[in-house]
Amino acid sequence: MYREGASEPQSLDIVVTRHDVFDEAAFRSTGVLELYEELFPASERDSPDDIVRWLLSDDVGERRRFSVGGHEMSYRLDSRCFILRAGAGRAVGLGFFTYDHASDLIFCNHVGIAKAWRGGGLARAFYREMVAMLDALFPNNIGVVLEVEPFDRDRVAAIIADLERTGRRQLATDERDEIRRLLRASWYHKLEYSVFCDARTMRPLACSSPCLDPTPPSSGWANGEENYWLMWRARASAPAAELRAGQLWHKAATAIYVEILAKSLVAADPNGRRDYWDYATALVAGTLQRTATTDVRLARCLDDDASALLSRWRRLAIDLPI
């Protein structure tokens, strides 16, 4: 069990790649990839083979160099998977994080707990324990950035109002998805994350993620794009951040979608994926150009109106795991 930097024994059984789990066979034997498939839809999942490669051979804190169209490029990442174990050592929780040495940002790729193990504050305790471990592993990090799916507050309000009016307990698939987006945002809200907003409207800024799979024909890449809000939590023990919110927004989007996503995927096949590099970097550049003159602010994800919707949802007492 990982114990670096801990002042007393930990109550959670957490193992970490390249600290406790060193090879592919040991990693796969934990059942974490099956849990990953269970928790996340196909559109949000990376290839299991890519995950193994990133965690155990590519993203190990060493600078990697490659060339695209005659242009030399490099990146330096350190990816770790935290595995929460129970029973016979099988995975019941996972956290996949990547530290980008260029920006000193940690990107939270995925966090999840098996449905049977949710409740009792386990998910929050697991997350806080992982962040403490990350601070020990990467003492220069300035904080964690992550993506959340946007929720449409008007749509959420309409769904809740209909449930209140009719008394029905069953939700359609699209209704469940919309409510889950609110619930996921509320979870990070409780963990004191902030969201990047337009100061004029105080609405979150949308960021387009490139298609995660570069192998299909380029004509299909746009269909694999997703829009997200970016959320940020500064490291508690880090010096006061000198970056303004707008600078941090630019830095976060570049770290996630260029340094971590695009470079990792293109480095695996620089010659065959030059078109993907051009596509992904152009998409990120478009996002940053659209927000270049925006007064960016960091704000709590749930304002009073969203918090009121969350309270109304909870009063319905409908069980909907996120």
C-alpha positions in Angstrom: 0.0 0.0 0.0 1.2 3.5 -0.8 2.4 5.4 2.3 4.8 8.0 1.0 4.4 11.2 3.0 1.8 9.8 5.3 2.2 10.6 9.0 0.1 7.7 10.1 -1.3 4.5 8.6 -4.0 4.9 6.0 -7.4 3.4 6.4 -8.0 2.9 2.7 -6.3 0.2 0.8 -4.9 2.1 -2.2 -2.2 1.0 -4.6 -0.5 3.1 -7.2 1.0 2.2 -10.6 4.8 2.3 -10.6 4.9 2.4 -6.9 3.0 -0.8 -5.9 1.9 -2.1 -9.3 4.9 -2.3 -11.7 3.9 -4.4 -14.8 1.0 -5.0 -17.1 0.0 -8.4 -15.8 -0.2 -7.1 -12.2 -2.1 -4.0 -13.3 -4.7 -6.0 -15.3 -5.1 -8.6 -12.5 -6.5 -5.9 -10.2 -9.7 -5.7 -12.3 -9.3 -2.0 -12.7 -9.9 -2.0 -16.4 -13.1 -3.9 -16.1 -14.2 -1.4 -13.5 -13.2 1.4 -15.8 -15.4 -0.1 -18.6 -18.3 -0.5 -16.1 -18.2 3.1 -14.9 -17.7 5.1 -18.1 -19.5 5.1 -21.4 -17.5 4.2 -24.6 -17.4 7.9 -25.7 -15.5 8.8 -22.6 -13.1 5.9 -22.4 -9.6 5.6 -23.8 -8.3 2.4 -25.2 -7.2 -0.1 -22.5 -4.0 -0.7 -24.4 -3.3 3.0 -24.5 -3.9 3.3 -20.8 -1.5 0.5 -20.0 1.1 2.1 -22.3 0.7 5.6 -20.8 0.8 4.4 -17.2 3.7 1.9 -17.4 6.0 2.9 -20.3 5.2 6.3 -21.9 4.2 8.7 -19.2 6.8 7.9 -16.6 8.3 11.4 -16.1 10.8 11.2 -18.9 10.9 13.7 -21.8 9.7 12.1 -25.0 10.6 13.5 -28.4 9.0 13.1 -31.8 8.7 14.9 -35.1 5.6 15.9 -37.1 6.1 17.3 -40.6 9.7 18.1 -39.8 9.0 20.0 -36.6 10.6 18.6 -33.5 8.3 18.3 -30.5 8.6 17.0 -27.0 6.5 16.5 -23.9 7.0 15.2 -20.3 4.2 13.6 -18.5 3.8 11.3 -15.5 0.5 9.4 -15.3 -0.6 7.3 -12.3 -3.6 5.1 -11.6 -4.7 4.9 -8.0 -6.6 1.7 -7.3 -8.9 1.4 -4.3 -9.1 -2.3 -3.3 -11.5 -4.3 -1.2 -12.1 -8.0 -0.4 -9.7 -10.2 -2.3 -7.8 -7.2 -3.6 -10.1 -6.4 -6.5 -10.6 -2.8 -7.6 -13.6 -1.0 -6.3 -12.4 2.5 -7.1 -10.0 4.1 -9.5 -8.4 7.5 -10.1 -6.4 8.2 -13.3 -4.3 11.4 -13.1 -1.6 12.9 -15.3 1.0 15.5 -14.2 2.2 17.8 -16.9 5.8 19.0 -16.1 5.5 21.9 -18.6 2.6 23.5 -16.8 2.9 21.9 -13.3 -0.8 21.1 -13.6 -2.3 17.7 -12.6 -5.1 16.6 -14.9 -7.8 14.4 -13.4 -8.7 12.0 -16.3 -11.1 9.7 -14.5 -12.4 9.0 -11.0 -15.0 6.4 -10.1 -16.3 4.1 -7.4 -18.1 0.8 -8.0 -21.9 1.3 -7.5 -22.0 -1.2 -4.6 -19.4 0.7 -2.7 -20.8 4.2 -3.0 -22.1 6.0 0.1 -20.8 6.7 3.5 -18.4 9.3 2.2 -16.0 6.7 0.7 -15.7 8.5 -2.7 -14.8 11.8 -1.1 -12.3 10.1 1.3 -10.8 8.2 -1.6 -10.4 11.4 -3.7 -8.9 13.4 -0.9 -6.4 10.6 -0.2 -5.4 10.5 -3.8 -4.8 14.3 -3.9 -2.6 14.0 -0.8 -0.6 11.3 -2.5 -0.3 13.4 -5.7 1.1 16.3 -3.7 3.7 13.9 -2.3 4.6 12.5 -5.7 4.6 15.9 -7.5 5.6 18.6 -4.9 5.8 21.3 -7.6 2.2 20.9 -8.8 0.0 24.0 -8.5 -3.3 22.3 -8.6 -5.7 19.9 -10.3 -7.8 20.6 -13.4 -10.6 18.4 -14.7 -13.5 18.3 -17.2 -17.2 18.1 -16.3 -20.1 17.6 -18.7 -22.2 20.8 -18.9 -25.7 20.7 -17.5 -28.5 22.7 -19.0 -30.2 24.3 -16.0 -33.4 25.0 -17.9 -33.6 21.4 -18.9 -32.9 20.2 -15.4 -35.5 22.6 -14.0 -38.1 21.2 -16.5 -37.3 17.6 -15.6 -37.6 18.2 -11.8 -40.8 20.3 -12.2 -42.4 17.4 -14.2 -41.3 14.9 -11.6 -42.8 17.0 -8.8 -46.0 17.5 -10.7 -46.6 14.0 -11.8 -45.1 12.0 -8.9 -43.4 9.6 -11.4 -40.3 7.9 -10.2 -38.8 6.6 -13.5 -36.7 8.8 -15.7 -36.0 8.5 -19.4 -32.4 7.9 -20.4 -31.8 11.5 -21.6 -33.4 12.8 -18.3 -31.1 10.6 -16.2 -28.1 11.8 -18.2 -29.0 15.5 -17.6 -29.6 15.0 -13.9 -26.3 13.1 -13.5 -24.5 16.1 -15.0 -25.8 18.3 -12.3 -24.9 15.7 -9.6 -21.4 15.2 -10.9 -20.8 19.0 -10.9 -22.2 19.2 -7.4 -19.7 16.5 -6.2 -16.8 18.6 -7.4 -18.5 21.7 -6.0 -18.3 20.0 -2.5 -14.6 19.3 -3.1 -14.2 23.1 -3.5 -13.5 23.1 -7.2 -14.2 26.3 -9.2 -15.3 26.6 -12.8 -13.9 28.9 -15.4 -16.6 31.5 -16.3 -17.3 34.5 -18.5 -17.2 37.4 -16.0 -19.9 39.2 -18.0 -22.5 36.4 -17.7 -21.0 34.3 -14.9 -21.8 31.3 -17.1 -19.1 28.5 -17.5 -16.9 28.6 -20.6 -17.2 25.7 -22.9 -14.1 23.9 -24.1 -14.2 21.4 -27.0 -12.3 18.2 -26.5 -10.9 16.6 -29.7 -12.0 13.1 -30.7 -10.2 10.6 -28.4 -9.7 8.0 -31.2 -7.4 9.1 -34.1 -7.7 5.8 -36.0 -11.0 6.3 -37.9 -11.1 8.5 -41.1 -10.7 12.2 -40.3 -14.2 12.8 -41.6 -15.5 11.2 -38.5 -13.4 13.0 -35.9 -15.9 15.8 -35.4 -18.5 13.2 -34.3 -16.2 12.2 -31.5 -15.8 15.7 -30.0 -17.3 16.6 -26.7 -17.9 19.9 -24.9 -16.8 20.3 -21.3 -16.5 22.8 -18.6 -13.1 23.0 -17.0 -12.9 23.0 -13.2 -9.9 24.0 -11.1 -8.8 23.5 -7.5 -5.5 25.1 -6.4 -3.2 23.1 -4.3 -3.8 24.1 -0.7 -0.2 24.3 0.3 1.0 26.0 -2.9 2.1 29.6 -2.8 -0.5 32.1 -3.8 -1.0 31.7 -7.6 0.4 34.5 -9.7 -1.6 33.5 -12.8 -4.8 35.4 -13.5 -7.9 33.3 -14.3 -7.5 34.0 -18.0 -3.9 32.9 -18.1 -4.8 29.8 -16.1 -7.7 29.0 -18.5 -5.2 29.2 -21.5 -2.7 27.1 -19.6 -5.2 24.4 -18.6 -6.7 24.0 -22.0 -3.3 23.7 -23.6 -2.1 21.2 -21.0 -5.1 18.9 -21.3 -5.7 18.9 -25.1 -2.2 19.6 -26.5 0.4 18.4 -24.1 -1.5 15.5 -22.7 -4.0 14.3 -25.3 -2.7 15.3 -28.7 1.0 14.7 -28.1 0.4 11.4 -26.4 -1.7 10.1 -29.3 0.4 11.5 -32.1 3.7 10.4 -30.6 2.6 6.7 -31.0 2.5 7.2 -34.8 3.9 10.6 -35.8 3.9 10.0 -39.6 0.5 8.4 -39.7 -1.2 10.9 -37.4 0.0 14.2 -38.8 -3.5 15.1 -39.9 -4.8 14.3 -36.4 -2.2 16.7 -34.9 -3.3 19.5 -37.2 -7.0 18.8 -36.4 -6.5 18.7 -32.6 -4.3 21.7 -32.3 -6.6 23.7 -34.6 -9.6 22.8 -32.4 -7.8 24.0 -29.3 -6.6 27.1 -31.0 -10.2 27.9 -32.0 -11.4 27.5 -28.4 -8.7 29.9 -27.1 -9.3 32.4 -29.9 -13.0 32.5 -29.1 -12.2 33.4 -25.5 -9.2 35.6 -26.2 -11.1 38.8 -25.3 -13.2 37.2 -22.6 -12.8 38.4 -19.0 -12.3 35.0 -17.4 -13.2 34.4 -13.7 -13.2 31.5 -11.4 -16.4 30.9 -9.6 -18.2 28.1 -7.7 -19.8 25.7 -10.0 -23.2 25.8 -8.4 -24.7 29.3 -7.9 -27.9 29.9 -5.9 -30.2 28.8 -8.7 -28.3 25.6 -9.4 -28.1 24.8 -5.6 -31.9 25.3 -5.4 -32.4 22.8 -8.2 -30.1 20.3 -6.4 -32.2 20.7 -3.2 -35.4 20.1 -5.1 -33.9 17.0 -6.7 -32.8 15.6 -3.3 -36.3 16.1 -1.9 -37.6 13.8 -4.6 -35.5 11.0 -3.0 -34.9 9.2 -6.3 -31.9 7.0 -6.3 -29.6 7.9 -9.3 -26.0 6.8 -9.0 -23.6 9.2 -10.8 
